[in-house]
C-alpha cells in the first residue's frame, strides 16, 4: 500500500491534489502568540524545578525574590496577557488568518492546558512528600488520583480548544459568550491559588503560626478539586460571557460601571487576592447561572403545565343534564 493510498489521497496528474503552501504571515500578532507559548514553556520549566536547586533557567532568567512555583504561575499570567494582545493586534491591523488561529490554539494548549496541570501536579507532589512518611498507602492513593486529574485537565483543555476552532466565527460581534469555561479562565483559577499560597500568604501571616499552616494546606489540597472542576467546565455547554465584549464595549448601566470600578480598586489594593476572587468567581458564576436557570425553567414549566392539566380534566368531566 503506497503512501497516498494509506492517507486517503489520490495522485493527480493535473496537480489538483497539491497542497497550497503558506507564503505570508502577520509578523506582529504571530510573534505575540509565540510569546504566549514561550511563557507556557517557561512555566513548565520553573514548575519542574520546584523546590530543587537552581538550574540553567535561573542563570538565564533571574527570579526576583519569588519561589519557583510562584514564578511559574506568573509566567502563565504573562501568557494570558499575550493571548489577549495577539487577537486584538490582529483585528486592529486586519491581519486575522487561519494560521494565526491555529497557532494561538497550539500555544494555549501549552500555556493553559499543560502548564497549569503540571504546576498543580508538582506543587501537590511536594506536599505529598510529608504525607508519605506518615501514611505511605494514603500518599500513593492521593498521588495517583492527582496524577489522573492532571491528565484529565489537559485532555479537557485540548478538546475545548479543538471545539472552539471548529465552532469559532470570525465576526467579532458573535463573540459575546463562550460555550464552556475558556481555557485561560480555567488556568487562572488554578494559578491564582498557587500564587496566593506561594507569594501572598507568607506576606500576610507568620509561617510558624497554626493558622498559616492550616490555610496553606487547605489551599494545596483544594488545587486538585479546582483542577478537576475547571477541566470539566471547559467541555460543558455552559455559557460564559466574553468579559471585554460583554462588559467593556459600548454603553453599559451605571451598576456595571460601579462593579468594574470596585474590581479595579481591589486589583490596586492586592492583585494576588483579586485574581483568586476574579478567576474562581468567574468559573463559579457560569455554573451557578446554569443551575439557577434550570431551576427557574422547571418551575416555569410546572406552572404552565398546571392550567393545561386542569383544563384537560375539566373537559373530561361527564356533562350533567
N, C-alpha and C positions, 0 to 999 in steps of 0.2 A: 504493500500500500504506500503510494508516494505521499509527499508532504502536503500537496494541495488537496488530495482527496481526504487525508486524515483530518485536516482542519476545516473540511467542508467547503473548500474553494475550488473553482474550476479555472484552468489556464485559458486565457482569452488571447486569440491571435490578433484581435483588433485593439488590445490594450485597455478594454473596458474594465478589466479586473484589477488594474493598478490602483494602489492607494495614493491619495493626494498627500504630498509632503507639506509639513508646516514650514512656511518660509518667513513669516513675520510674527513677532510677538510684541506686546506692550512692555516696555522695559521697566518703568517705574512701578506699576502695580505688581508685576511678576517678582521684582526684587523685594517688595514689601512682603509678599506672600512667602518667599523663601526665608525672610527673616522670621516669620512665624514658625516655619519648620525648623530653623536653626535653634530658636529658643526652646522648642519642644525637645530637641535632641540634647541641649544643654541641661534641661530639667531632668532628663533621664540620667545623664552623666552625674550630676550633683546628687541625685537621689541614690544612685548606686554606691556612692562613696559613704553616704550616711554618717555614721559615727567613726568611720575608718580614718586612717592617717591621710594627710594631704597627698594628692596625686598630681598628675601633669596638668589637669584642668585648672588647678589653683595657681600654677606657675604662670598660666596664660591670663586667667581672669581672677584677679584678687577679690576675695569676698569681703565686703565692707562690714564686718562685725556680725554677720548672720550665721546661723547654723546652716549646714549644707541642705538639710531638709527645707528650711525656710527659703533659702536661695533657690532651690528647685521650684518651690511654689511661686516665687516672684517671677521666675522665668516664664512660667505658664501664663501669668497675668500680662507680661510683656507680649507674649504671643497673642493674647486676646486683643491687645491694642493694635497689633499689626493686622489681625484678622478683620478688625473694623475698618482700618485705614485702607487696605488694599481694594475693597469693594467700592468705597467712597471715591478713591482716586480714579479707579477705572470708570465709574459712571460720570464723574466730572469731566474727565478727559475723553469720554466717549470711546473707550478702548476695551469695552467688555467683549469677552470671547469665550468660546467653549474651552480653549486651552486654559484660560485663567480660572474658569470654574473647576475644571478637573484638578489643576494644581492646588487650588485652595482646599478642595476636599482631601487631597492626599496629605497636605500639611496639617489640616485639622485632625486627621486620623492619628497623626503623631502627637500633636500638642494637646489635644483634648480627649484623645482616646487612650493611647498607650501611656503617655507621661503621667497623668493623674492616677491611673490604676497602679502603675509601677511605684509611684511615690507612696501611695497608701500601703501597698504591699511591704515596702521596705520599712516604713515607719512602724507599722503594727508588728512586723517581724522583729524589730529592735526591742520592742516591749515584751514580745513573747519569750525573749531570752531569760527574763526574770522569772516568768511563769514556768519555764522548762525545768528549773531546779526544784520548784515547789511541787509541781504536778506535771510530770513528763507526759502522761497519757492525755490529759486535757489540752496541753500545749500542742500536741500533734493534731488532735481533732480540730482545734480552733485554727491552727495553721493551714490545714487542708481546706477548711471552709473559706478562709480569707483568700487563699490562692484561687479557688473556684470563682469567688465573687469578682476578683480582679479580671479573670478571663472573661466572665460573663459581661462585665462592663465594657471591655474592649470590643467584644463581638457586637454588643448593642450599639456602640458608637459607630462602628463601621457600617452596620445595617442602616442606622439613622442617616448617615451621610450619603450612602448609596441611594436610599429612598428620596432624599432631598434632591439629588442630582436628576433623578428621573422625573420628579413632580415639579421641579422648580420652573417658574415663569420669569422671563426677562423683564416683564413690565414691573417697574418699581411700585406702582400703585397696588399690585396684587400682594405685596409683601407686608401685610398688616398683621398677620398671625402666622405662627408656626404650628405644624402638626406634630405634636410631641415636643418634649423638652429639648431646646437647642443644645448641641454638644458643648459650646463654650460655657453655657449656664450650668450644665451638669458638672463640668470640670471645675468651675468656680465654686460650687457648693463644697466640693471635696477639698480643694486647695485652700479656701478661706479658713476652714477648720484647722488645716495643717499650720498655716501661718499664725492663727490665733494661739495654737498650742506651743509653737516653737518660738514665736517672736513677741507676741503681745503679753501672754500670761506671765512669763518671767519678769516683765517690766512692772506689772501691777501687783504681784504677790511674791512673798518670800518662798524660795524653793524648799525651805525646811518646814514650812507651815503645812499642817494636815489638810487645810482647805485647798492649797495649791496642788498637792498630790491627788486629791480626790477629783478636782476639775481636770487635771492633766490626764488622769486615767480614763475619766468619763469621755473626754474628747477623743482620745485614741481609740477606745472601743466603740465609739459612735461612728467612726470613719467607715468600717465595713458596711454598716447598716445604711449609711448615707450613700455609699458607692453602689450598693445593690438597688436601692430605691431610685436613684437618679438614672442608673443604667436602664431599668425597666421603663421609667417615664420617657426616655428618649424614643422608644419604639412604640409607644402608645399613640392614639389619635387624639389625645387631649390637646386642646387649643391653648397656645401660649402667645401673648401679644408681642409684636416686634416693638421693643421699648422706644427706639428712636422714632420710628414711623408713627407709632400709636400715641406717644405722649409728648414728643418734642417738635413735631411738624405741624404747622398751621396754628389756628387759634384754638385754645382749649379753655375749659372752665376755670374759674378762679380757684376752686378746690384743688384742681390738678396742679396749678402753679404753686399753691401752698405746700402740697405734698412734695413736689420736686425741690422746692427751696429747703424744706426740712431734711430731705435726703442729702442735699449738697452740704448743709450745715453739719450733719452727722459725719460726713466724709472729711470735712475740715477738722473736726474735733478729734476723730480717731478713725482713720481709713481702714485699719485692720478689722475693727469691730463692725464698721459699716459694711464691709464686704461679707462678713458672716450673715448679718441681718438681710442684706440685699439678695445675695445668691440663694441662701436657704429659703428665705421668704418667697422669692420668685418661684422656686421649684414647688413649694407647698401650695402657692396661690392657685396655680392651674389645676392641681388635683382637688383642692377644696372647692373651686368653682364647678368642677365636673361633678363632684359628689352633690353639692347643693343644687345644681341644675337637674340632676337625676331625681332627687327627692321632690323638687318642685314639679317636674314633669309628671311623676307618678301621682302626686296629689291632684294636679290639674286634670289628668286623665280620669282619675277616680271620680272627681267632682262632676266632670262632664258625662260620665257613664251612668251616674245615678238617675238623672231625669229620664234618660233613654230607657233604663230598666223599668222605672215606674210607669212610663208611658206604654211600654210593651205589656206590662202586667194589666194596665187599665184596659187595653184593647182586648185582652184575652178573657176578661170577666164576662160571664154569661149575662145577657140582657134580660131584664125582668119586664113583664107587662105592666 
